[in-house]
């Protein structure tokens, strides 16, 4: 049985920020530029984690655990997202971040081959 979250001031401010982001992202150029920034930032994080783990060679299991933990949080957030008619900008940013992170990790893996 799922519990309903409390409607606190913090919850209201997060919802208000997401609504303002959605309103701001109605312009297609703004939405595309934001998604591109998220994609490139996630790619940078993915390639940086892979590069640092390759250079140090001491933290491979720890780095893999951190990446799997982050990835699992992103997947669970996406699966618990309420279904809407239109695609929200926050959900698109989350999906784009997952794609960028995966692409960065794969590219670093292929560099090591």
Secondary structure by P-SEA (a helix, b strand, c coil): ccccccccaaaaaaaaaaaaaaaaaccaaaaaaaaaaaaaaaaaaaaaaaaaaaaacccaaaaaaaaaaaaaaaaaaaaaccccccccaaaaaaaaaaaaaaaaaaaaaaaac
